[in-house]
Amino acid sequence: MLDLAVAPVHLDLLGLDVDTTPIHLTINANAGEGLVLGNVLTSLTDLFNPPLPDALDIAFINGRLEQLISDLTAQIPGIPAADSPIPVLGDDGVLALTVPAINLDLLGLLLKTDPITVNATATEGDGLLLGNVLNTALNTLGATPEELTRLNTDLNAVLAKVVGVLNASTLTLPAGVLDTLSPALQQLAVGNLITAAPGATATVLDLAIATPDDSAPVSVNLLGVLVTTSDVKATLSARTGDGQILGNLLYNVSNLLNSGSSAGSLLSLLSLLGL
């Protein structure tokens, strides 16, 4: 799915030097019994495998997407798609996409978002290069308003399926993985380091990109292509508990220097980290 290589990074920020080793990230999608996300991503990569038609049109793309949705529904009948509104394309509209609300628990790291909509229009006219090119390409593909609406409906349905799977997923780690961490990380991964009561929660990130009126919080107009979004709201929280390694780590780190905490001094912090 992805092979990312980043050369070593050197950053000098007001006397703070940060250096990294080379970064190599590989993401593979493995299909098989019970490998829900792997099956979804593998199906997406195989969406337009040969033989391909001599001429491509929107109807052909929609047919492939609808077959993918049917296959996903058959593979994961017990996992409903996330809620997603029916797309409405306005004048010159080419895209009306909704990322459904995400409610994901990754070993105590809780990600929650509101639905995010992304709309795009393509306008023709003198000097509107991208709008002219996109409209010409869509006309070549036979993109009638009906087929464009059908395409956006299919894209939203695929997104709703993927987010539905994510929201229903549970992340587990192999037994003994905590023992492979360094002593410092093992101490920070303990659920009762700061508080003895499991289930304590700390907000790690609270993101909001919003406007007080009905205007779009994000709006980009580039040579005839206008892209706008709805409000973007997301929270990332850390929750403690048995097996909640990521939640324990972030909760403990965020609370280590609290006033009155047992780890409230630098010496105590260094001791906890085994330094």
Phi and psi restraints in degrees (value plus and minus 20) as a CYANA .aco file:
   2 LEU   PHI    -171.3  -131.3
   2 LEU   PSI     114.7   154.7
   3 ASP   PHI    -151.5  -111.5
   3 ASP   PSI      83.3   123.3
   4 LEU   PHI    -133.0   -93.0
   4 LEU   PSI     108.1   148.1
   5 ALA   PHI    -144.3  -104.3
   5 ALA   PSI     106.3   146.3
   6 VAL   PHI    -144.8  -104.8
   6 VAL   PSI     106.8   146.8
   7 ALA   PHI     -86.6   -46.6
   7 ALA   PSI     143.9   183.9
   8 PRO   PHI     -73.6   -33.6
   8 PRO   PSI     118.5   158.5
   9 VAL   PHI    -126.4   -86.4
   9 VAL   PSI     113.7   153.7
  10 HIS   PHI    -142.4  -102.4
  10 HIS   PSI     106.8   146.8
  11 LEU   PHI    -149.1  -109.1
  11 LEU   PSI     108.0   148.0
  12 ASP   PHI    -139.9   -99.9
  12 ASP   PSI      86.7   126.7
  13 LEU   PHI    -141.6  -101.6
  13 LEU   PSI      80.3   120.3
  14 LEU   PHI      33.1    73.1
  14 LEU   PSI      21.6    61.6
  15 GLY   PHI      72.1   112.1
  15 GLY   PSI     -25.1    14.9
  16 LEU   PHI    -116.3   -76.3
  16 LEU   PSI      92.9   132.9
  17 ASP   PHI    -116.2   -76.2
  17 ASP   PSI     107.8   147.8
  18 VAL   PHI    -145.3  -105.3
  18 VAL   PSI     104.3   144.3
  19 ASP   PHI    -146.9  -106.9
  19 ASP   PSI     120.4   160.4
  20 THR   PHI    -141.4  -101.4
  20 THR   PSI     139.2   179.2
  21 THR   PHI     -98.8   -58.8
  21 THR   PSI     149.8   189.8
  22 PRO   PHI     -77.2   -37.2
  22 PRO   PSI     122.1   162.1
  23 ILE   PHI    -131.8   -91.8
  23 ILE   PSI     105.9   145.9
  24 HIS   PHI    -149.9  -109.9
  24 HIS   PSI      93.1   133.1
  25 LEU   PHI    -135.4   -95.4
  25 LEU   PSI     105.0   145.0
  26 THR   PHI    -143.6  -103.6
  26 THR   PSI     109.2   149.2
  27 ILE   PHI    -140.0  -100.0
  27 ILE   PSI     100.6   140.6
  28 ASN   PHI    -132.9   -92.9
  28 ASN   PSI     124.4   164.4
  29 ALA   PHI    -126.2   -86.2
  29 ALA   PSI      98.2   138.2
  30 ASN   PHI    -128.6   -88.6
  30 ASN   PSI     103.9   143.9
  31 ALA   PHI    -111.6   -71.6
  31 ALA   PSI     131.7   171.7
  32 GLY   PHI     141.3   181.3
  32 GLY   PSI     157.5   197.5
  33 GLU   PHI     -81.7   -41.7
  33 GLU   PSI     102.1   142.1
  34 GLY   PHI      62.1   102.1
  34 GLY   PSI     -24.3    15.7
  35 LEU   PHI    -112.8   -72.8
  35 LEU   PSI      55.0    95.0
  36 VAL   PHI     -82.2   -42.2
  36 VAL   PSI     -73.8   -33.8
  37 LEU   PHI     -85.5   -45.5
  37 LEU   PSI     -57.0   -17.0
  38 GLY   PHI     -81.8   -41.8
  38 GLY   PSI     -60.4   -20.4
  39 ASN   PHI     -84.8   -44.8
  39 ASN   PSI     -62.1   -22.1
  40 VAL   PHI     -81.7   -41.7
  40 VAL   PSI     -69.7   -29.7
  41 LEU   PHI     -89.7   -49.7
  41 LEU   PSI     -55.9   -15.9
  42 THR   PHI     -83.8   -43.8
  42 THR   PSI     -61.4   -21.4
  43 SER   PHI     -82.7   -42.7
  43 SER   PSI     -58.1   -18.1
  44 LEU   PHI     -84.8   -44.8
  44 LEU   PSI     -61.8   -21.8
  45 THR   PHI     -88.1   -48.1
  45 THR   PSI     -46.0    -6.0
  46 ASP   PHI    -112.3   -72.3
  46 ASP   PSI     -10.9    29.1
  47 LEU   PHI     -81.2   -41.2
  47 LEU   PSI     -57.7   -17.7
  48 PHE   PHI    -141.2  -101.2
  48 PHE   PSI      23.3    63.3
  49 ASN   PHI     -87.2   -47.2
  49 ASN   PSI     129.5   169.5
  50 PRO   PHI     -80.2   -40.2
  50 PRO   PSI     136.7   176.7
  51 PRO   PHI     -98.3   -58.3
  51 PRO   PSI     116.7   156.7
  52 LEU   PHI    -120.4   -80.4
  52 LEU   PSI     135.9   175.9
  53 PRO   PHI     -91.2   -51.2
  53 PRO   PSI     138.6   178.6
  54 ASP   PHI     -83.3   -43.3
  54 ASP   PSI     -54.7   -14.7
  55 ALA   PHI    -148.4  -108.4
  55 ALA   PSI     111.2   151.2
  56 LEU   PHI    -113.4   -73.4
  56 LEU   PSI     118.6   158.6
  57 ASP   PHI    -159.4  -119.4
  57 ASP   PSI     148.6   188.6
  58 ILE   PHI     -83.4   -43.4
  58 ILE   PSI     -54.7   -14.7
  59 ALA   PHI     -81.4   -41.4
  59 ALA   PSI     -59.4   -19.4
  60 PHE   PHI     -85.3   -45.3
  60 PHE   PSI     -64.6   -24.6
  61 ILE   PHI     -80.9   -40.9
  61 ILE   PSI     -63.9   -23.9
  62 ASN   PHI     -81.8   -41.8
  62 ASN   PSI     -59.4   -19.4
  63 GLY   PHI     -81.4   -41.4
  63 GLY   PSI     -62.8   -22.8
  64 ARG   PHI     -86.0   -46.0
  64 ARG   PSI     -62.2   -22.2
  65 LEU   PHI     -83.4   -43.4
  65 LEU   PSI     -61.2   -21.2
  66 GLU   PHI     -88.8   -48.8
  66 GLU   PSI     -52.4   -12.4
  67 GLN   PHI     -87.3   -47.3
  67 GLN   PSI     -58.6   -18.6
  68 LEU   PHI     -82.4   -42.4
  68 LEU   PSI     -65.0   -25.0
  69 ILE   PHI     -80.9   -40.9
  69 ILE   PSI     -61.1   -21.1
  70 SER   PHI     -83.5   -43.5
  70 SER   PSI     -62.1   -22.1
  71 ASP   PHI     -84.8   -44.8
  71 ASP   PSI     -62.3   -22.3
  72 LEU   PHI     -83.9   -43.9
  72 LEU   PSI     -60.2   -20.2
  73 THR   PHI     -83.4   -43.4
  73 THR   PSI     -57.7   -17.7
  74 ALA   PHI     -90.5   -50.5
  74 ALA   PSI     -54.2   -14.2
  75 GLN   PHI     -95.7   -55.7
  75 GLN   PSI     -54.3   -14.3
  76 ILE   PHI    -148.4  -108.4
  76 ILE   PSI      43.6    83.6
  77 PRO   PHI     -85.9   -45.9
  77 PRO   PSI     -43.9    -3.9
  78 GLY   PHI    -107.7   -67.7
  78 GLY   PSI     -22.4    17.6
  79 ILE   PHI    -132.4   -92.4
  79 ILE   PSI      90.0   130.0
  80 PRO   PHI     -93.0   -53.0
  80 PRO   PSI     134.1   174.1
  81 ALA   PHI     -89.8   -49.8
  81 ALA   PSI     131.4   171.4
  82 ALA   PHI     -88.1   -48.1
  82 ALA   PSI     136.3   176.3
  83 ASP   PHI     -85.0   -45.0
  83 ASP   PSI     112.8   152.8
  84 SER   PHI    -167.2  -127.2
  84 SER   PSI     109.0   149.0
  85 PRO   PHI     -92.0   -52.0
  85 PRO   PSI     140.5   180.5
  86 ILE   PHI     -90.7   -50.7
  86 ILE   PSI     107.9   147.9
  87 PRO   PHI     -89.7   -49.7
  87 PRO   PSI     122.2   162.2
  88 VAL   PHI    -145.9  -105.9
  88 VAL   PSI      97.4   137.4
  89 LEU   PHI    -114.2   -74.2
  89 LEU   PSI     103.7   143.7
  90 GLY   PHI    -103.8   -63.8
  90 GLY   PSI    -185.1  -145.1
  91 ASP   PHI     -80.2   -40.2
  91 ASP   PSI     112.0   152.0
  92 ASP   PHI      43.1    83.1
  92 ASP   PSI      -6.8    33.2
  93 GLY   PHI     -92.2   -52.2
  93 GLY   PSI     117.3   157.3
  94 VAL   PHI    -142.8  -102.8
  94 VAL   PSI     -39.1     0.9
  95 LEU   PHI    -164.1  -124.1
  95 LEU   PSI     111.9   151.9
  96 ALA   PHI    -161.2  -121.2
  96 ALA   PSI      66.6   106.6
  97 LEU   PHI    -129.6   -89.6
  97 LEU   PSI     119.6   159.6
  98 THR   PHI    -144.5  -104.5
  98 THR   PSI     104.0   144.0
  99 VAL   PHI    -109.5   -69.5
  99 VAL   PSI      90.0   130.0
 100 PRO   PHI     -81.4   -41.4
 100 PRO   PSI     144.9   184.9
 101 ALA   PHI     -79.0   -39.0
 101 ALA   PSI     112.8   152.8
 102 ILE   PHI    -122.7   -82.7
 102 ILE   PSI     114.1   154.1
 103 ASN   PHI    -157.8  -117.8
 103 ASN   PSI      67.7   107.7
 104 LEU   PHI    -137.1   -97.1
 104 LEU   PSI     115.2   155.2
 105 ASP   PHI    -137.4   -97.4
 105 ASP   PSI      91.5   131.5
 106 LEU   PHI    -133.2   -93.2
 106 LEU   PSI      67.3   107.3
 107 LEU   PHI      33.3    73.3
 107 LEU   PSI      25.0    65.0
 108 GLY   PHI      72.1   112.1
 108 GLY   PSI     -25.9    14.1
 109 LEU   PHI    -115.7   -75.7
 109 LEU   PSI      91.1   131.1
 110 LEU   PHI    -124.0   -84.0
 110 LEU   PSI     100.0   140.0
 111 LEU   PHI    -131.0   -91.0
 111 LEU   PSI     103.2   143.2
 112 LYS   PHI    -150.7  -110.7
 112 LYS   PSI     114.1   154.1
 113 THR   PHI    -153.7  -113.7
 113 THR   PSI     137.6   177.6
 114 ASP   PHI    -103.3   -63.3
 114 ASP   PSI     140.2   180.2
 115 PRO   PHI     -78.0   -38.0
 115 PRO   PSI     122.9   162.9
 116 ILE   PHI    -143.1  -103.1
 116 ILE   PSI     104.3   144.3
 117 THR   PHI    -124.2   -84.2
 117 THR   PSI     124.2   164.2
 118 VAL   PHI    -147.8  -107.8
 118 VAL   PSI     101.8   141.8
 119 ASN   PHI    -139.5   -99.5
 119 ASN   PSI     125.1   165.1
 120 ALA   PHI    -158.9  -118.9
 120 ALA   PSI     118.9   158.9
 121 THR   PHI    -144.9  -104.9
 121 THR   PSI     131.0   171.0
 122 ALA   PHI    -144.4  -104.4
 122 ALA   PSI      97.0   137.0
 123 THR   PHI    -128.3   -88.3
 123 THR   PSI     115.4   155.4
 124 GLU   PHI    -109.9   -69.9
 124 GLU   PSI     130.0   170.0
 125 GLY   PHI     139.9   179.9
 125 GLY   PSI     148.9   188.9
 126 ASP   PHI     -81.4   -41.4
 126 ASP   PSI     110.6   150.6
 127 GLY   PHI      60.8   100.8
 127 GLY   PSI     -23.9    16.1
 128 LEU   PHI    -115.1   -75.1
 128 LEU   PSI      52.4    92.4
 129 LEU   PHI     -75.6   -35.6
 129 LEU   PSI     -76.5   -36.5
 130 LEU   PHI     -87.0   -47.0
 130 LEU   PSI     -57.7   -17.7
 131 GLY   PHI     -82.5   -42.5
 131 GLY   PSI     -62.0   -22.0
 132 ASN   PHI     -85.6   -45.6
 132 ASN   PSI     -64.4   -24.4
 133 VAL   PHI     -84.4   -44.4
 133 VAL   PSI     -65.2   -25.2
 134 LEU   PHI     -85.2   -45.2
 134 LEU   PSI     -63.0   -23.0
 135 ASN   PHI     -84.2   -44.2
 135 ASN   PSI     -59.6   -19.6
 136 THR   PHI     -84.8   -44.8
 136 THR   PSI     -62.1   -22.1
 137 ALA   PHI     -82.8   -42.8
 137 ALA   PSI     -63.5   -23.5
 138 LEU   PHI     -85.9   -45.9
 138 LEU   PSI     -58.2   -18.2
 139 ASN   PHI     -83.6   -43.6
 139 ASN   PSI     -58.5   -18.5
 140 THR   PHI     -83.4   -43.4
 140 THR   PSI     -53.8   -13.8
 141 LEU   PHI    -106.0   -66.0
 141 LEU   PSI     -15.0    25.0
 142 GLY   PHI      50.0    90.0
 142 GLY   PSI      19.4    59.4
 143 ALA   PHI    -105.1   -65.1
 143 ALA   PSI      59.9    99.9
 144 THR   PHI     -90.2   -50.2
 144 THR   PSI     141.8   181.8
 145 PRO   PHI     -74.3   -34.3
 145 PRO   PSI     -55.9   -15.9
 146 GLU   PHI     -87.1   -47.1
 146 GLU   PSI     -63.6   -23.6
 147 GLU   PHI     -90.5   -50.5
 147 GLU   PSI     -54.5   -14.5
 148 LEU   PHI     -86.4   -46.4
 148 LEU   PSI     -60.8   -20.8
 149 THR   PHI     -83.8   -43.8
 149 THR   PSI     -61.4   -21.4
 150 ARG   PHI     -82.1   -42.1
 150 ARG   PSI     -61.5   -21.5
 151 LEU   PHI     -82.1   -42.1
 151 LEU   PSI     -66.3   -26.3
 152 ASN   PHI     -85.6   -45.6
 152 ASN   PSI     -56.2   -16.2
 153 THR   PHI     -81.6   -41.6
 153 THR   PSI     -63.2   -23.2
 154 ASP   PHI     -86.5   -46.5
 154 ASP   PSI     -62.7   -22.7
 155 LEU   PHI     -82.9   -42.9
 155 LEU   PSI     -61.0   -21.0
 156 ASN   PHI     -85.6   -45.6
 156 ASN   PSI     -55.2   -15.2
 157 ALA   PHI     -86.4   -46.4
 157 ALA   PSI     -59.9   -19.9
 158 VAL   PHI     -84.4   -44.4
 158 VAL   PSI     -65.4   -25.4
 159 LEU   PHI     -79.8   -39.8
 159 LEU   PSI     -61.9   -21.9
 160 ALA   PHI     -83.9   -43.9
 160 ALA   PSI     -57.5   -17.5
 161 LYS   PHI     -85.2   -45.2
 161 LYS   PSI     -66.4   -26.4
 162 VAL   PHI     -84.0   -44.0
 162 VAL   PSI     -65.9   -25.9
 163 VAL   PHI     -86.9   -46.9
 163 VAL   PSI     -55.9   -15.9
 164 GLY   PHI     -80.1   -40.1
 164 GLY   PSI     -61.4   -21.4
 165 VAL   PHI     -85.2   -45.2
 165 VAL   PSI     -64.5   -24.5
 166 LEU   PHI     -79.8   -39.8
 166 LEU   PSI     -65.5   -25.5
 167 ASN   PHI     -85.7   -45.7
 167 ASN   PSI     -46.9    -6.9
 168 ALA   PHI    -112.3   -72.3
 168 ALA   PSI     -23.3    16.7
 169 SER   PHI    -102.0   -62.0
 169 SER   PSI     132.2   172.2
 170 THR   PHI    -146.9  -106.9
 170 THR   PSI     105.5   145.5
 171 LEU   PHI    -110.9   -70.9
 171 LEU   PSI     109.1   149.1
 172 THR   PHI    -146.0  -106.0
 172 THR   PSI     133.3   173.3
 173 LEU   PHI    -135.7   -95.7
 173 LEU   PSI     130.0   170.0
 174 PRO   PHI     -80.0   -40.0
 174 PRO   PSI     131.8   171.8
 175 ALA   PHI     -81.2   -41.2
 175 ALA   PSI     120.3   160.3
 176 GLY   PHI      63.8   103.8
 176 GLY   PSI     -17.1    22.9
 177 VAL   PHI     -86.1   -46.1
 177 VAL   PSI     -49.8    -9.8
 178 LEU   PHI     -83.3   -43.3
 178 LEU   PSI     -51.2   -11.2
 179 ASP   PHI     -89.5   -49.5
 179 ASP   PSI     -37.8     2.2
 180 THR   PHI    -104.0   -64.0
 180 THR   PSI     -30.1     9.9
 181 LEU   PHI     -98.3   -58.3
 181 LEU   PSI     141.5   181.5
 182 SER   PHI     -87.0   -47.0
 182 SER   PSI     137.4   177.4
 183 PRO   PHI     -73.5   -33.5
 183 PRO   PSI     -58.5   -18.5
 184 ALA   PHI     -84.3   -44.3
 184 ALA   PSI     -65.9   -25.9
 185 LEU   PHI     -87.9   -47.9
 185 LEU   PSI     -53.7   -13.7
 186 GLN   PHI     -81.5   -41.5
 186 GLN   PSI     -59.9   -19.9
 187 GLN   PHI     -87.1   -47.1
 187 GLN   PSI     -60.8   -20.8
 188 LEU   PHI     -91.7   -51.7
 188 LEU   PSI     -39.1     0.9
 189 ALA   PHI    -108.7   -68.7
 189 ALA   PSI     -19.3    20.7
 190 VAL   PHI     -97.9   -57.9
 190 VAL   PSI     113.2   153.2
 191 GLY   PHI     -90.6   -50.6
 191 GLY   PSI     -43.0    -3.0
 192 ASN   PHI    -129.2   -89.2
 192 ASN   PSI       4.5    44.5
 193 LEU   PHI     -85.7   -45.7
 193 LEU   PSI     -63.2   -23.2
 194 ILE   PHI    -118.1   -78.1
 194 ILE   PSI     -64.3   -24.3
 195 THR   PHI    -154.5  -114.5
 195 THR   PSI     120.7   160.7
 196 ALA   PHI     -96.3   -56.3
 196 ALA   PSI     -39.0     1.0
 197 ALA   PHI    -105.9   -65.9
 197 ALA   PSI     100.2   140.2
 198 PRO   PHI     -88.4   -48.4
 198 PRO   PSI     135.4   175.4
 199 GLY   PHI      71.6   111.6
 199 GLY   PSI     -16.9    23.1
 200 ALA   PHI     -86.4   -46.4
 200 ALA   PSI     121.4   161.4
 201 THR   PHI    -147.3  -107.3
 201 THR   PSI     120.0   160.0
 202 ALA   PHI    -149.3  -109.3
 202 ALA   PSI     116.3   156.3
 203 THR   PHI     -99.1   -59.1
 203 THR   PSI     101.6   141.6
 204 VAL   PHI    -112.9   -72.9
 204 VAL   PSI     -59.0   -19.0
 205 LEU   PHI    -164.4  -124.4
 205 LEU   PSI     114.1   154.1
 206 ASP   PHI    -151.7  -111.7
 206 ASP   PSI      83.5   123.5
 207 LEU   PHI    -129.6   -89.6
 207 LEU   PSI     112.1   152.1
 208 ALA   PHI    -162.8  -122.8
 208 ALA   PSI     103.4   143.4
 209 ILE   PHI    -139.9   -99.9
 209 ILE   PSI      79.3   119.3
 210 ALA   PHI    -168.1  -128.1
 210 ALA   PSI     139.2   179.2
 211 THR   PHI    -138.3   -98.3
 211 THR   PSI     132.6   172.6
 212 PRO   PHI     -94.6   -54.6
 212 PRO   PSI     -32.7     7.3
 213 ASP   PHI    -135.9   -95.9
 213 ASP   PSI    -181.2  -141.2
 214 ASP   PHI    -109.4   -69.4
 214 ASP   PSI     -13.7    26.3
 215 SER   PHI     -93.4   -53.4
 215 SER   PSI     137.6   177.6
 216 ALA   PHI     -93.8   -53.8
 216 ALA   PSI     110.5   150.5
 217 PRO   PHI     -89.3   -49.3
 217 PRO   PSI     -47.3    -7.3
 218 VAL   PHI    -145.9  -105.9
 218 VAL   PSI     104.2   144.2
 219 SER   PHI    -162.9  -122.9
 219 SER   PSI     102.4   142.4
 220 VAL   PHI    -148.0  -108.0
 220 VAL   PSI     103.5   143.5
 221 ASN   PHI    -138.1   -98.1
 221 ASN   PSI      90.2   130.2
 222 LEU   PHI    -144.9  -104.9
 222 LEU   PSI      83.5   123.5
 223 LEU   PHI      30.5    70.5
 223 LEU   PSI      26.7    66.7
 224 GLY   PHI      77.3   117.3
 224 GLY   PSI     -26.9    13.1
 225 VAL   PHI    -129.5   -89.5
 225 VAL   PSI      95.8   135.8
 226 LEU   PHI    -126.8   -86.8
 226 LEU   PSI     102.6   142.6
 227 VAL   PHI    -137.6   -97.6
 227 VAL   PSI     107.4   147.4
 228 THR   PHI    -150.3  -110.3
 228 THR   PSI     137.7   177.7
 229 THR   PHI    -150.1  -110.1
 229 THR   PSI     143.5   183.5
 230 SER   PHI     -99.7   -59.7
 230 SER   PSI    -198.2  -158.2
 231 ASP   PHI     -77.7   -37.7
 231 ASP   PSI     123.0   163.0
 232 VAL   PHI    -131.9   -91.9
 232 VAL   PSI      96.8   136.8
 233 LYS   PHI    -153.2  -113.2
 233 LYS   PSI     107.7   147.7
 234 ALA   PHI    -168.4  -128.4
 234 ALA   PSI     123.6   163.6
 235 THR   PHI    -148.9  -108.9
 235 THR   PSI     123.1   163.1
 236 LEU   PHI    -144.7  -104.7
 236 LEU   PSI     100.4   140.4
 237 SER   PHI    -144.1  -104.1
 237 SER   PSI     135.7   175.7
 238 ALA   PHI    -135.2   -95.2
 238 ALA   PSI     106.0   146.0
 239 ARG   PHI    -139.7   -99.7
 239 ARG   PSI     114.7   154.7
 240 THR   PHI    -108.2   -68.2
 240 THR   PSI     141.5   181.5
 241 GLY   PHI     134.4   174.4
 241 GLY   PSI     148.4   188.4
 242 ASP   PHI     -81.8   -41.8
 242 ASP   PSI     108.8   148.8
 243 GLY   PHI      59.4    99.4
 243 GLY   PSI     -25.8    14.2
 244 GLN   PHI    -108.4   -68.4
 244 GLN   PSI      48.2    88.2
 245 ILE   PHI     -82.4   -42.4
 245 ILE   PSI     -68.7   -28.7
 246 LEU   PHI     -85.6   -45.6
 246 LEU   PSI     -61.5   -21.5
 247 GLY   PHI     -81.8   -41.8
 247 GLY   PSI     -64.6   -24.6
 248 ASN   PHI     -80.9   -40.9
 248 ASN   PSI     -65.5   -25.5
 249 LEU   PHI     -78.7   -38.7
 249 LEU   PSI     -72.2   -32.2
 250 LEU   PHI     -91.3   -51.3
 250 LEU   PSI     -56.9   -16.9
 251 TYR   PHI     -82.3   -42.3
 251 TYR   PSI     -66.6   -26.6
 252 ASN   PHI     -85.1   -45.1
 252 ASN   PSI     -63.2   -23.2
 253 VAL   PHI     -82.5   -42.5
 253 VAL   PSI     -62.1   -22.1
 254 SER   PHI     -90.2   -50.2
 254 SER   PSI     -40.4    -0.4
 255 ASN   PHI    -131.5   -91.5
 255 ASN   PSI     -15.2    24.8
 256 LEU   PHI     -81.3   -41.3
 256 LEU   PSI     -56.5   -16.5
 257 LEU   PHI    -124.9   -84.9
 257 LEU   PSI       5.3    45.3
 258 ASN   PHI     -80.6   -40.6
 258 ASN   PSI     125.8   165.8
 259 SER   PHI     -84.7   -44.7
 259 SER   PSI     109.0   149.0
 260 GLY   PHI      64.3   104.3
 260 GLY   PSI     -23.3    16.7
 261 SER   PHI     -93.7   -53.7
 261 SER   PSI     135.0   175.0
 262 SER   PHI     -86.1   -46.1
 262 SER   PSI     -37.2     2.8
 263 ALA   PHI    -127.8   -87.8
 263 ALA   PSI      10.0    50.0
 264 GLY   PHI    -101.5   -61.5
 264 GLY   PSI     -19.6    20.4
 265 SER   PHI    -137.9   -97.9
 265 SER   PSI     138.1   178.1
 266 LEU   PHI     -82.6   -42.6
 266 LEU   PSI     -60.4   -20.4
 267 LEU   PHI     -82.8   -42.8
 267 LEU   PSI     -62.4   -22.4
 268 SER   PHI     -83.9   -43.9
 268 SER   PSI     -60.6   -20.6
 269 LEU   PHI     -80.8   -40.8
 269 LEU   PSI     -67.5   -27.5
 270 LEU   PHI     -81.6   -41.6
 270 LEU   PSI     -56.2   -16.2
 271 SER   PHI     -85.2   -45.2
 271 SER   PSI     -63.5   -23.5
 272 LEU   PHI     -82.0   -42.0
 272 LEU   PSI     -54.5   -14.5
 273 LEU   PHI    -104.4   -64.4
 273 LEU   PSI     -19.1    20.9
 274 GLY   PHI      52.2    92.2
 274 GLY   PSI       6.5    46.5
